[in-house]
């Protein structure tokens, strides 16, 4: 299954917010979870985390679905997020 690249609509500041949000999720969900003693171990941990992130972890912008499930059901547009 191939998911097309998408771009953040809005200003560069909006893109920065999306990037910072992902970086925080990646740091908390992957980097802070495992201590790797080699590049191979780090790759294995990353592959595990990517699978979990895309197939199991619910995403608020996708109605609480994992991306794989969201796109498998024919959805192609994430829900609009309300401003906080």
C-alpha positions as CSV (number, residue, x, y, z in Angstrom):
1,X,0.0,0.0,0.0
2,X,1.4,3.4,-1.0
3,X,0.4,6.6,0.8
4,X,1.0,9.7,-1.3
5,X,3.1,12.5,0.2
6,X,1.1,15.4,1.4
7,X,2.1,18.9,2.4
8,X,1.0,21.0,5.4
9,X,-1.4,23.7,4.3
10,X,-0.8,27.1,5.7
11,X,2.2,29.0,6.8
12,X,5.7,27.7,7.5
13,X,4.8,28.1,11.2
14,X,2.1,25.6,10.7
15,X,4.6,23.2,9.2
16,X,6.9,23.8,12.1
17,X,4.1,22.9,14.6
18,X,3.4,19.6,12.7
19,X,7.1,18.8,12.7
20,X,7.5,19.6,16.4
21,X,4.5,17.5,17.2
22,X,5.8,14.5,15.3
23,X,9.3,14.9,16.8
24,X,7.8,14.8,20.3
25,X,5.8,11.6,19.5
26,X,8.9,10.0,17.9
27,X,11.1,11.0,20.9
28,X,8.6,9.7,23.5
29,X,7.4,6.6,21.6
30,X,10.7,5.4,20.2
31,X,13.9,7.2,21.3
32,X,13.1,7.3,25.0
33,X,11.7,3.8,25.0
34,X,14.7,1.7,23.9
35,X,18.4,1.9,24.5
36,X,20.2,0.6,21.4
37,X,23.8,-0.6,21.5
38,X,24.3,-0.8,17.8
39,X,22.9,0.7,14.6
40,X,21.2,-2.7,13.9
41,X,19.4,-2.6,17.2
42,X,18.4,1.0,16.6
43,X,17.0,0.1,13.1
44,X,15.0,-2.8,14.6
45,X,13.5,-0.6,17.3
46,X,12.6,2.0,14.6
47,X,11.0,-0.6,12.4
48,X,8.9,-1.8,15.3
49,X,7.9,1.7,16.3
50,X,7.0,2.6,12.7
51,X,4.8,-0.4,12.4
52,X,3.1,0.4,15.8
53,X,2.7,4.1,14.8
54,X,1.2,3.4,11.4
55,X,-0.9,0.2,12.2
56,X,-1.9,0.3,15.9
57,X,-1.6,3.8,17.4
58,X,-4.8,5.9,17.1
59,X,-4.4,9.3,15.6
60,X,-6.7,12.1,16.5
61,X,-6.7,13.7,13.1
62,X,-7.8,10.4,11.6
63,X,-10.9,10.0,13.8
64,X,-9.0,7.9,16.3
65,X,-7.9,5.3,13.7
66,X,-4.4,4.2,12.9
67,X,-3.2,5.5,9.4
68,X,-3.2,2.0,7.9
69,X,-6.8,1.4,9.0
70,X,-7.9,4.9,7.9
71,X,-6.6,4.6,4.4
72,X,-7.6,0.9,4.1
73,X,-11.2,2.0,4.5
74,X,-10.9,4.4,1.6
75,X,-10.5,7.6,3.6
76,X,-8.1,10.0,2.0
77,X,-8.6,13.3,3.9
78,X,-7.8,13.7,7.6
79,X,-10.3,15.6,9.7
80,X,-9.8,19.3,10.3
81,X,-8.3,19.9,13.7
82,X,-10.0,22.5,15.8
83,X,-7.8,25.4,17.0
84,X,-6.9,25.2,20.7
